[in-house]
Structures are given as structure tokens and as C-alpha cells.
Amino acid sequence: MKPLLVMGIVLLTFSLGCGGYGGGMGTTPAAMPAIAPAGGTYATPLTVNITDSLQNATIYYTTDGSTPTLSSPIYRGPFTLSQAGSRQVQAIAAAGGYVTSSVAIANFTLQ
């Protein structure tokens, strides 16, 4: 905090986090999302669901093995992986007042 003198009154100014995604107030990380089904070998097509136990969390995900960021697509419901081969789904959760969650990863081999 830095004191500021205005018209004979001392004001203490300080900065508060905005409580927005990825930072803000607090140091507690958001809950890590859960990817279902668990990684493994499956027949195509495979429907993937991502959930988070933290109410009002926004889930960001990728299906190409890249690490998700707050600029990644927002998860809006189950999606289908329909191309045979190896796929990696990754997801993070973000919520006001929390630090962005750890990355959840599921590796799929689709036949």
C-alpha cells in the first residue's frame, strides 16, 4: 500500500484482484475437470463428457493434445471423437476467485 495525500487527507491505495478467471483473489485452484470415459482403447465413434465439481466453472478443452488455455474452446456439452487413431483430450476449469485448475488429460486409442 502506498499512502497518498489529497487535500490534507491521507488515503491508502491498494490493488485488489478482479476475481476473474485465471487469477484474481485467492490462491486456491479451481477443481480439476473430470473427463469420461477414462482414457483407453474404444471403438469409434466415442462420446466424451467433461464435468467439474465447482459450480459455475467454465471448462476449456482441446482434442489435439495441446494444453488448453483461457482462449481454447469452451466446453458446452458432450462431443464425439469419430476418427480412428490416437487422440488426447485435455481440459482446465476456471472460475471467479480461483486460480485456473490443473490440466486433466485423457489419452484415447480409437479403432
N, CA, C and O atoms as CSV, one atom per row, in Angstrom:
chain,resi,resn,atom,element,x,y,z
A,1,MET,N,N,0.837,-1.174,0.000
A,1,MET,CA,C,0.000,0.000,0.000
A,1,MET,C,C,0.880,1.234,0.000
A,1,MET,O,O,1.946,1.262,0.615
A,2,LYS,N,N,0.417,2.236,-0.692
A,2,LYS,CA,C,1.165,3.472,-0.788
A,2,LYS,C,C,0.261,4.623,-0.339
A,2,LYS,O,O,-0.794,4.847,-0.932
A,3,PRO,N,N,0.675,5.362,0.719
A,3,PRO,CA,C,-0.164,6.471,1.156
A,3,PRO,C,C,-0.179,7.573,0.108
A,3,PRO,O,O,0.815,7.817,-0.575
A,4,LEU,N,N,-1.320,8.227,-0.004
A,4,LEU,CA,C,-1.499,9.312,-0.955
A,4,LEU,C,C,-2.142,10.476,-0.199
A,4,LEU,O,O,-3.186,10.306,0.431
A,5,LEU,N,N,-1.530,11.639,-0.260
A,5,LEU,CA,C,-2.034,12.813,0.440
A,5,LEU,C,C,-2.869,13.643,-0.522
A,5,LEU,O,O,-2.359,14.151,-1.521
A,6,VAL,N,N,-4.160,13.780,-0.216
A,6,VAL,CA,C,-5.070,14.560,-1.050
A,6,VAL,C,C,-5.788,15.549,-0.147
A,6,VAL,O,O,-6.519,15.157,0.762
A,7,MET,N,N,-5.575,16.830,-0.405
A,7,MET,CA,C,-6.222,17.910,0.334
A,7,MET,C,C,-6.155,17.683,1.843
A,7,MET,O,O,-7.154,17.850,2.543
A,8,GLY,N,N,-4.973,17.300,2.344
A,8,GLY,CA,C,-4.760,17.129,3.769
A,8,GLY,C,C,-5.267,15.806,4.317
A,8,GLY,O,O,-5.143,15.562,5.517
A,9,ILE,N,N,-5.832,14.947,3.486
A,9,ILE,CA,C,-6.328,13.649,3.936
A,9,ILE,C,C,-5.406,12.579,3.369
A,9,ILE,O,O,-5.084,12.589,2.181
A,10,VAL,N,N,-4.990,11.669,4.217
A,10,VAL,CA,C,-4.138,10.573,3.762
A,10,VAL,C,C,-5.036,9.434,3.302
A,10,VAL,O,O,-5.857,8.928,4.068
A,11,LEU,N,N,-4.874,9.039,2.056
A,11,LEU,CA,C,-5.609,7.905,1.503
A,11,LEU,C,C,-4.642,6.754,1.312
A,11,LEU,O,O,-3.520,6.953,0.845
A,12,LEU,N,N,-5.062,5.565,1.666
A,12,LEU,CA,C,-4.261,4.389,1.404
A,12,LEU,C,C,-4.827,3.733,0.159
A,12,LEU,O,O,-6.009,3.393,0.110
A,13,THR,N,N,-3.989,3.557,-0.835
A,13,THR,CA,C,-4.445,2.931,-2.074
A,13,THR,C,C,-3.820,1.553,-2.186
A,13,THR,O,O,-2.656,1.351,-1.840
A,14,PHE,N,N,-4.593,0.630,-2.662
A,14,PHE,CA,C,-4.086,-0.717,-2.891
A,14,PHE,C,C,-4.885,-1.336,-4.016
A,14,PHE,O,O,-5.957,-0.857,-4.386
A,15,SER,N,N,-4.338,-2.408,-4.548
A,15,SER,CA,C,-4.961,-3.066,-5.691
A,15,SER,C,C,-5.561,-4.390,-5.257
A,15,SER,O,O,-4.913,-5.173,-4.563
A,16,LEU,N,N,-6.787,-4.639,-5.662
A,16,LEU,CA,C,-7.436,-5.915,-5.416
A,16,LEU,C,C,-7.536,-6.652,-6.736
A,16,LEU,O,O,-7.731,-6.042,-7.788
A,17,GLY,N,N,-7.401,-7.969,-6.674
A,17,GLY,CA,C,-7.622,-8.761,-7.873
A,17,GLY,C,C,-9.073,-8.655,-8.293
A,17,GLY,O,O,-9.943,-8.366,-7.472
A,18,CYS,N,N,-9.332,-8.881,-9.539
A,18,CYS,CA,C,-10.684,-8.726,-10.058
A,18,CYS,C,C,-11.548,-9.944,-9.763
A,18,CYS,O,O,-12.763,-9.892,-9.955
A,19,GLY,N,N,-10.944,-11.047,-9.296
A,19,GLY,CA,C,-11.723,-12.243,-9.058
A,19,GLY,C,C,-12.064,-12.960,-10.348
A,19,GLY,O,O,-12.880,-13.882,-10.352
A,20,GLY,N,N,-11.455,-12.550,-11.427
A,20,GLY,CA,C,-11.757,-13.138,-12.735
A,20,GLY,C,C,-11.038,-14.446,-12.949
A,20,GLY,O,O,-10.280,-14.897,-12.091
A,21,TYR,N,N,-11.270,-15.039,-14.062
A,21,TYR,CA,C,-10.694,-16.334,-14.386
A,21,TYR,C,C,-9.182,-16.272,-14.467
A,21,TYR,O,O,-8.598,-15.305,-14.956
A,22,GLY,N,N,-8.572,-17.332,-13.973
A,22,GLY,CA,C,-7.132,-17.484,-14.116
A,22,GLY,C,C,-6.337,-16.692,-13.110
A,22,GLY,O,O,-5.107,-16.737,-13.152
A,23,GLY,N,N,-6.958,-15.983,-12.225
A,23,GLY,CA,C,-6.210,-15.205,-11.245
A,23,GLY,C,C,-7.174,-14.576,-10.287
A,23,GLY,O,O,-8.110,-15.224,-9.817
A,24,GLY,N,N,-6.961,-13.355,-10.002
A,24,GLY,CA,C,-7.856,-12.681,-9.095
A,24,GLY,C,C,-7.544,-13.013,-7.664
A,24,GLY,O,O,-6.422,-13.396,-7.333
A,25,MET,N,N,-8.520,-12.868,-6.828
A,25,MET,CA,C,-8.313,-13.060,-5.409
A,25,MET,C,C,-8.218,-14.541,-5.085
A,25,MET,O,O,-8.864,-15.379,-5.714
A,26,GLY,N,N,-7.409,-14.838,-4.102
A,26,GLY,CA,C,-7.273,-16.210,-3.660
A,26,GLY,C,C,-6.170,-16.947,-4.380
A,26,GLY,O,O,-5.726,-16.564,-5.463
A,27,THR,N,N,-5.750,-18.005,-3.747
A,27,THR,CA,C,-4.700,-18.836,-4.336
A,27,THR,C,C,-5.168,-20.269,-4.496
A,27,THR,O,O,-4.389,-21.140,-4.882
A,28,THR,N,N,-6.428,-20.517,-4.204
A,28,THR,CA,C,-6.974,-21.865,-4.322
A,28,THR,C,C,-7.275,-22.171,-5.780
A,28,THR,O,O,-7.971,-21.402,-6.444
A,29,PRO,N,N,-6.758,-23.289,-6.288
A,29,PRO,CA,C,-7.078,-23.628,-7.678
A,29,PRO,C,C,-8.508,-24.149,-7.807
A,29,PRO,O,O,-9.038,-24.766,-6.883
A,30,ALA,N,N,-9.117,-23.900,-8.941
A,30,ALA,CA,C,-10.423,-24.484,-9.252
A,30,ALA,C,C,-10.254,-25.998,-9.312
A,30,ALA,O,O,-9.157,-26.499,-9.558
A,31,ALA,N,N,-11.338,-26.716,-9.087
A,31,ALA,CA,C,-11.297,-28.177,-9.160
A,31,ALA,C,C,-10.925,-28.611,-10.577
A,31,ALA,O,O,-11.382,-28.022,-11.557
A,32,MET,N,N,-10.098,-29.638,-10.673
A,32,MET,CA,C,-9.709,-30.158,-11.978
A,32,MET,C,C,-10.903,-30.879,-12.602
A,32,MET,O,O,-11.570,-31.659,-11.922
A,33,PRO,N,N,-11.181,-30.635,-13.875
A,33,PRO,CA,C,-12.305,-31.307,-14.533
A,33,PRO,C,C,-12.089,-32.820,-14.597
A,33,PRO,O,O,-10.966,-33.310,-14.487
A,34,ALA,N,N,-13.187,-33.539,-14.776
A,34,ALA,CA,C,-13.141,-34.989,-14.967
A,34,ALA,C,C,-13.567,-35.286,-16.402
A,34,ALA,O,O,-14.584,-34.782,-16.878
A,35,ILE,N,N,-12.775,-36.110,-17.079
A,35,ILE,CA,C,-13.061,-36.498,-18.456
A,35,ILE,C,C,-13.577,-37.939,-18.438
A,35,ILE,O,O,-12.951,-38.823,-17.855
A,36,ALA,N,N,-14.726,-38.165,-19.085
A,36,ALA,CA,C,-15.302,-39.508,-19.132
A,36,ALA,C,C,-15.679,-39.850,-20.572
A,36,ALA,O,O,-16.228,-39.006,-21.280
A,37,PRO,N,N,-15.398,-41.053,-21.007
A,37,PRO,CA,C,-14.823,-42.129,-20.207
A,37,PRO,C,C,-13.345,-41.876,-19.944
A,37,PRO,O,O,-12.739,-40.979,-20.529
A,38,ALA,N,N,-12.780,-42.683,-19.054
A,38,ALA,CA,C,-11.341,-42.604,-18.790
A,38,ALA,C,C,-10.585,-42.984,-20.050
A,38,ALA,O,O,-11.118,-43.683,-20.912
A,39,GLY,N,N,-9.360,-42.531,-20.160
A,39,GLY,CA,C,-8.544,-42.872,-21.318
A,39,GLY,C,C,-8.462,-44.378,-21.505
A,39,GLY,O,O,-8.564,-45.138,-20.542
A,40,GLY,N,N,-8.278,-44.799,-22.734
A,40,GLY,CA,C,-8.186,-46.218,-23.044
A,40,GLY,C,C,-8.444,-46.445,-24.520
A,40,GLY,O,O,-8.402,-45.507,-25.316
A,41,THR,N,N,-8.713,-47.697,-24.886
A,41,THR,CA,C,-8.993,-48.073,-26.265
A,41,THR,C,C,-10.495,-48.269,-26.425
A,41,THR,O,O,-11.125,-48.996,-25.657
A,42,TYR,N,N,-11.057,-47.611,-27.431
A,42,TYR,CA,C,-12.502,-47.646,-27.660
A,42,TYR,C,C,-12.783,-47.731,-29.150
A,42,TYR,O,O,-11.951,-47.364,-29.980
A,43,ALA,N,N,-13.977,-48.223,-29.471
A,43,ALA,CA,C,-14.449,-48.215,-30.852
A,43,ALA,C,C,-14.933,-46.803,-31.183
A,43,ALA,O,O,-15.390,-46.074,-30.303
A,44,THR,N,N,-14.828,-46.428,-32.448
A,44,THR,CA,C,-15.362,-45.141,-32.871
A,44,THR,C,C,-16.820,-45.335,-33.280
A,44,THR,O,O,-17.171,-46.424,-33.736
A,45,PRO,N,N,-17.654,-44.362,-33.143
A,45,PRO,CA,C,-17.381,-43.061,-32.531
A,45,PRO,C,C,-17.428,-43.155,-31.002
A,45,PRO,O,O,-18.071,-44.042,-30.441
A,46,LEU,N,N,-16.743,-42.236,-30.349
A,46,LEU,CA,C,-16.693,-42.189,-28.890
A,46,LEU,C,C,-17.229,-40.844,-28.417
A,46,LEU,O,O,-16.756,-39.794,-28.854
A,47,THR,N,N,-18.208,-40.875,-27.530
A,47,THR,CA,C,-18.745,-39.645,-26.951
A,47,THR,C,C,-17.989,-39.339,-25.668
A,47,THR,O,O,-17.858,-40.194,-24.791
A,48,VAL,N,N,-17.491,-38.105,-25.567
A,48,VAL,CA,C,-16.691,-37.667,-24.426
A,48,VAL,C,C,-17.470,-36.606,-23.653
A,48,VAL,O,O,-18.050,-35.690,-24.237
A,49,ASN,N,N,-17.469,-36.749,-22.335
A,49,ASN,CA,C,-18.141,-35.803,-21.454
A,49,ASN,C,C,-17.110,-35.243,-20.470
A,49,ASN,O,O,-16.266,-35.982,-19.964
A,50,ILE,N,N,-17.180,-33.944,-20.202
A,50,ILE,CA,C,-16.276,-33.305,-19.239
A,50,ILE,C,C,-17.136,-32.614,-18.185
A,50,ILE,O,O,-18.058,-31.868,-18.514
A,51,THR,N,N,-16.827,-32.869,-16.919
A,51,THR,CA,C,-17.578,-32.256,-15.827
A,51,THR,C,C,-16.614,-31.620,-14.842
A,51,THR,O,O,-15.415,-31.896,-14.844
A,52,ASP,N,N,-17.174,-30.755,-13.994
A,52,ASP,CA,C,-16.377,-30.135,-12.938
A,52,ASP,C,C,-17.260,-29.989,-11.708
A,52,ASP,O,O,-18.435,-29.635,-11.814
A,53,SER,N,N,-16.691,-30.262,-10.549
A,53,SER,CA,C,-17.469,-30.210,-9.304
A,53,SER,C,C,-17.700,-28.788,-8.811
A,53,SER,O,O,-18.533,-28.575,-7.929
A,54,LEU,N,N,-16.991,-27.823,-9.352
A,54,LEU,CA,C,-17.129,-26.440,-8.925
A,54,LEU,C,C,-18.270,-25.776,-9.697
A,54,LEU,O,O,-18.202,-25.628,-10.917
A,55,GLN,N,N,-19.309,-25.381,-8.979
A,55,GLN,CA,C,-20.464,-24.749,-9.620
A,55,GLN,C,C,-20.032,-23.458,-10.320
A,55,GLN,O,O,-19.233,-22.692,-9.780
A,56,ASN,N,N,-20.549,-23.226,-11.492
A,56,ASN,CA,C,-20.281,-22.039,-12.302
A,56,ASN,C,C,-18.871,-21.979,-12.885
A,56,ASN,O,O,-18.438,-20.922,-13.344
A,57,ALA,N,N,-18.158,-23.088,-12.871
A,57,ALA,CA,C,-16.838,-23.109,-13.515
A,57,ALA,C,C,-17.031,-23.152,-15.023
A,57,ALA,O,O,-17.989,-23.742,-15.521
A,58,THR,N,N,-16.115,-22.522,-15.739
A,58,THR,CA,C,-16.082,-22.619,-17.196
A,58,THR,C,C,-14.967,-23.596,-17.541
A,58,THR,O,O,-13.845,-23.472,-17.050
A,59,ILE,N,N,-15.284,-24.560,-18.383
A,59,ILE,CA,C,-14.304,-25.580,-18.782
A,59,ILE,C,C,-13.812,-25.247,-20.185
A,59,ILE,O,O,-14.603,-25.001,-21.095
A,60,TYR,N,N,-12.503,-25.246,-20.339
A,60,TYR,CA,C,-11.858,-25.037,-21.641
A,60,TYR,C,C,-11.176,-26.342,-22.012
A,60,TYR,O,O,-10.608,-27.010,-21.148
A,61,TYR,N,N,-11.224,-26.718,-23.295
A,61,TYR,CA,C,-10.667,-28.021,-23.663
A,61,TYR,C,C,-10.017,-27.993,-25.038
A,61,TYR,O,O,-10.232,-27.088,-25.845
A,62,THR,N,N,-9.206,-29.032,-25.270
A,62,THR,CA,C,-8.614,-29.276,-26.589
A,62,THR,C,C,-8.741,-30.767,-26.886
A,62,THR,O,O,-8.856,-31.584,-25.972
A,63,THR,N,N,-8.721,-31.110,-28.160
A,63,THR,CA,C,-8.773,-32.523,-28.562
A,63,THR,C,C,-7.564,-32.911,-29.399
A,63,THR,O,O,-7.505,-34.024,-29.921
A,64,ASP,N,N,-6.604,-32.010,-29.532
A,64,ASP,CA,C,-5.434,-32.274,-30.370
A,64,ASP,C,C,-4.159,-32.489,-29.560
A,64,ASP,O,O,-3.063,-32.518,-30.121
A,65,GLY,N,N,-4.297,-32.640,-28.252
A,65,GLY,CA,C,-3.127,-32.861,-27.409
A,65,GLY,C,C,-2.461,-31.591,-26.919
A,65,GLY,O,O,-1.534,-31.660,-26.112
A,66,SER,N,N,-2.904,-30.442,-27.378
A,66,SER,CA,C,-2.309,-29.183,-26.918
A,66,SER,C,C,-2.888,-28.815,-25.550
A,66,SER,O,O,-3.999,-29.217,-25.204
A,67,THR,N,N,-2.124,-28.052,-24.788
A,67,THR,CA,C,-2.562,-27.622,-23.468
A,67,THR,C,C,-3.629,-26.537,-23.602
A,67,THR,O,O,-3.406,-25.540,-24.289
A,68,PRO,N,N,-4.783,-26.714,-22.958
A,68,PRO,CA,C,-5.833,-25.699,-23.064
A,68,PRO,C,C,-5.470,-24.418,-22.320
A,68,PRO,O,O,-4.739,-24.442,-21.330
A,69,THR,N,N,-5.988,-23.316,-22.812
A,69,THR,CA,C,-5.815,-22.008,-22.191
A,69,THR,C,C,-7.190,-21.361,-22.094
A,69,THR,O,O,-8.193,-21.955,-22.489
A,70,LEU,N,N,-7.229,-20.160,-21.575
A,70,LEU,CA,C,-8.493,-19.434,-21.484
A,70,LEU,C,C,-8.968,-18.958,-22.856
A,70,LEU,O,O,-10.039,-18.361,-22.966
A,71,SER,N,N,-8.182,-19.218,-23.901
A,71,SER,CA,C,-8.577,-18.906,-25.278
A,71,SER,C,C,-9.043,-20.145,-26.031
A,71,SER,O,O,-9.472,-20.042,-27.181
A,72,SER,N,N,-8.966,-21.304,-25.406
A,72,SER,CA,C,-9.397,-22.557,-26.039
A,72,SER,C,C,-10.922,-22.594,-26.117
A,72,SER,O,O,-11.601,-21.783,-25.489
A,73,PRO,N,N,-11.457,-23.544,-26.894
A,73,PRO,CA,C,-12.917,-23.663,-26.960
A,73,PRO,C,C,-13.515,-23.924,-25.574
A,73,PRO,O,O,-12.925,-24.616,-24.744
A,74,ILE,N,N,-14.691,-23.358,-25.348
A,74,ILE,CA,C,-15.423,-23.588,-24.107
A,74,ILE,C,C,-16.261,-24.851,-24.271
A,74,ILE,O,O,-16.959,-25.022,-25.270
A,75,TYR,N,N,-16.182,-25.726,-23.282
A,75,TYR,CA,C,-16.969,-26.956,-23.306
A,75,TYR,C,C,-18.438,-26.623,-23.077
A,75,TYR,O,O,-18.787,-25.974,-22.091
A,76,ARG,N,N,-19.289,-27.067,-23.985
A,76,ARG,CA,C,-20.715,-26.767,-23.879
A,76,ARG,C,C,-21.570,-28.035,-23.827
A,76,ARG,O,O,-22.797,-27.952,-23.779
A,77,GLY,N,N,-20.940,-29.186,-23.836
A,77,GLY,CA,C,-21.665,-30.447,-23.763
A,77,GLY,C,C,-20.874,-31.551,-24.412
A,77,GLY,O,O,-19.835,-31.303,-25.023
A,78,PRO,N,N,-21.364,-32.786,-24.284
A,78,PRO,CA,C,-20.640,-33.932,-24.837
A,78,PRO,C,C,-20.317,-33.749,-26.317
A,78,PRO,O,O,-21.086,-33.158,-27.075
A,79,PHE,N,N,-19.153,-34.275,-26.704
A,79,PHE,CA,C,-18.749,-34.225,-28.113
A,79,PHE,C,C,-18.297,-35.604,-28.531
A,79,PHE,O,O,-18.034,-36.465,-27.691
A,80,THR,N,N,-18.209,-35.814,-29.849
A,80,THR,CA,C,-17.883,-37.129,-30.395
A,80,THR,C,C,-16.530,-37.098,-31.080
A,80,THR,O,O,-16.230,-36.206,-31.874
A,81,LEU,N,N,-15.719,-38.102,-30.750
A,81,LEU,CA,C,-14.465,-38.329,-31.485
A,81,LEU,C,C,-14.767,-39.447,-32.468
A,81,LEU,O,O,-15.151,-40.544,-32.064
A,82,SER,N,N,-14.596,-39.178,-33.752
A,82,SER,CA,C,-15.021,-40.163,-34.751
A,82,SER,C,C,-13.910,-40.642,-35.664
A,82,SER,O,O,-14.143,-41.491,-36.525
A,83,GLN,N,N,-12.713,-40.116,-35.495
A,83,GLN,CA,C,-11.608,-40.520,-36.355
A,83,GLN,C,C,-10.731,-41.539,-35.630
A,83,GLN,O,O,-10.302,-41.294,-34.502
A,84,ALA,N,N,-10.462,-42.674,-36.265
A,84,ALA,CA,C,-9.616,-43.707,-35.670
A,84,ALA,C,C,-8.204,-43.176,-35.461
A,84,ALA,O,O,-7.738,-42.314,-36.205
A,85,GLY,N,N,-7.532,-43.696,-34.447
A,85,GLY,CA,C,-6.162,-43.290,-34.141
A,85,GLY,C,C,-6.044,-42.818,-32.710
A,85,GLY,O,O,-6.964,-42.982,-31.909
A,86,SER,N,N,-4.911,-42.233,-32.398
A,86,SER,CA,C,-4.652,-41.733,-31.044
A,86,SER,C,C,-5.141,-40.301,-30.919
A,86,SER,O,O,-4.890,-39.467,-31.789
A,87,ARG,N,N,-5.835,-40.030,-29.838
A,87,ARG,CA,C,-6.325,-38.680,-29.548
A,87,ARG,C,C,-6.087,-38.390,-28.075
A,87,ARG,O,O,-6.206,-39.273,-27.225
A,88,GLN,N,N,-5.753,-37.155,-27.790
A,88,GLN,CA,C,-5.586,-36.728,-26.402
A,88,GLN,C,C,-6.523,-35.556,-26.146
A,88,GLN,O,O,-6.469,-34.541,-26.841
A,89,VAL,N,N,-7.383,-35.706,-25.143
A,89,VAL,CA,C,-8.288,-34.646,-24.728
A,89,VAL,C,C,-7.716,-34.052,-23.444
A,89,VAL,O,O,-7.356,-34.780,-22.519
A,90,GLN,N,N,-7.635,-32.722,-23.398
A,90,GLN,CA,C,-7.168,-32.021,-22.207
A,90,GLN,C,C,-8.199,-30.971,-21.830
A,90,GLN,O,O,-8.869,-30.409,-22.696
A,91,ALA,N,N,-8.326,-30.705,-20.522
A,91,ALA,CA,C,-9.305,-29.723,-20.064
A,91,ALA,C,C,-8.816,-29.018,-18.813
A,91,ALA,O,O,-8.094,-29.593,-17.999
A,92,ILE,N,N,-9.226,-27.754,-18.672
A,92,ILE,CA,C,-8.984,-26.971,-17.463
A,92,ILE,C,C,-10.300,-26.328,-17.056
A,92,ILE,O,O,-11.210,-26.181,-17.872
A,93,ALA,N,N,-10.391,-25.945,-15.785
A,93,ALA,CA,C,-11.563,-25.226,-15.291
A,93,ALA,C,C,-11.115,-23.878,-14.755
A,93,ALA,O,O,-10.022,-23.746,-14.204
A,94,ALA,N,N,-11.970,-22.880,-14.923
A,94,ALA,CA,C,-11.701,-21.541,-14.416
A,94,ALA,C,C,-12.983,-21.007,-13.788
A,94,ALA,O,O,-14.081,-21.239,-14.293
A,95,ALA,N,N,-12.826,-20.290,-12.683
A,95,ALA,CA,C,-13.974,-19.689,-12.008
A,95,ALA,C,C,-13.507,-18.464,-11.242
A,95,ALA,O,O,-12.370,-18.408,-10.773
A,96,GLY,N,N,-14.381,-17.495,-11.119
A,96,GLY,CA,C,-14.055,-16.278,-10.395
A,96,GLY,C,C,-13.591,-16.572,-8.982
A,96,GLY,O,O,-14.206,-17.374,-8.279
A,97,GLY,N,N,-12.507,-15.926,-8.559
A,97,GLY,CA,C,-11.982,-16.102,-7.221
A,97,GLY,C,C,-11.055,-17.286,-7.068
A,97,GLY,O,O,-10.553,-17.531,-5.971
A,98,TYR,N,N,-10.812,-18.030,-8.133
A,98,TYR,CA,C,-9.944,-19.204,-8.099
A,98,TYR,C,C,-8.840,-19.062,-9.136
A,98,TYR,O,O,-8.986,-18.352,-10.131
A,99,VAL,N,N,-7.745,-19.746,-8.885
A,99,VAL,CA,C,-6.687,-19.886,-9.874
A,99,VAL,C,C,-7.124,-21.004,-10.824
A,99,VAL,O,O,-7.795,-21.945,-10.401
A,100,THR,N,N,-6.756,-20.910,-12.083
A,100,THR,CA,C,-7.104,-21.935,-13.066
A,100,THR,C,C,-6.659,-23.307,-12.580
A,100,THR,O,O,-5.584,-23.447,-11.997
A,101,SER,N,N,-7.491,-24.322,-12.823
A,101,SER,CA,C,-7.227,-25.684,-12.346
A,101,SER,C,C,-6.010,-26.310,-13.021
A,101,SER,O,O,-5.465,-25.788,-13.993
A,102,SER,N,N,-5.616,-27.433,-12.471
A,102,SER,CA,C,-4.626,-28.287,-13.141
A,102,SER,C,C,-5.265,-28.858,-14.404
A,102,SER,O,O,-6.486,-28.842,-14.558
A,103,VAL,N,N,-4.431,-29.358,-15.297
A,103,VAL,CA,C,-4.911,-29.885,-16.575
A,103,VAL,C,C,-5.323,-31.356,-16.412
A,103,VAL,O,O,-4.540,-32.177,-15.935
A,104,ALA,N,N,-6.537,-31.672,-16.807
A,104,ALA,CA,C,-6.997,-33.054,-16.864
A,104,ALA,C,C,-6.661,-33.585,-18.247
A,104,ALA,O,O,-6.866,-32.892,-19.244
A,105,ILE,N,N,-6.147,-34.810,-18.319
A,105,ILE,CA,C,-5.723,-35.392,-19.593
A,105,ILE,C,C,-6.284,-36.801,-19.713
A,105,ILE,O,O,-6.227,-37.585,-18.766
A,106,ALA,N,N,-6.829,-37.117,-20.894
A,106,ALA,CA,C,-7.270,-38.476,-21.205
A,106,ALA,C,C,-6.732,-38.843,-22.575
A,106,ALA,O,O,-6.955,-38.127,-23.551
A,107,ASN,N,N,-6.022,-39.965,-22.645
A,107,ASN,CA,C,-5.468,-40.473,-23.910
A,107,ASN,C,C,-6.364,-41.588,-24.431
A,107,ASN,O,O,-6.649,-42.555,-23.725
A,108,PHE,N,N,-6.802,-41.440,-25.670
A,108,PHE,CA,C,-7.685,-42.424,-26.287
A,108,PHE,C,C,-7.034,-43.026,-27.516
A,108,PHE,O,O,-6.376,-42.334,-28.294
A,109,THR,N,N,-7.228,-44.324,-27.679
A,109,THR,CA,C,-6.897,-45.005,-28.931
A,109,THR,C,C,-8.247,-45.436,-29.500
A,109,THR,O,O,-8.965,-46.241,-28.905
A,110,LEU,N,N,-8.570,-44.887,-30.655
A,110,LEU,CA,C,-9.864,-45.154,-31.266
A,110,LEU,C,C,-9.699,-46.106,-32.448
A,110,LEU,O,O,-8.833,-45.910,-33.300
A,111,GLN,N,N,-10.530,-47.126,-32.487
A,111,GLN,CA,C,-10.447,-48.143,-33.541
A,111,GLN,C,C,-11.618,-48.044,-34.484
A,111,GLN,O,O,-11.714,-48.822,-35.433
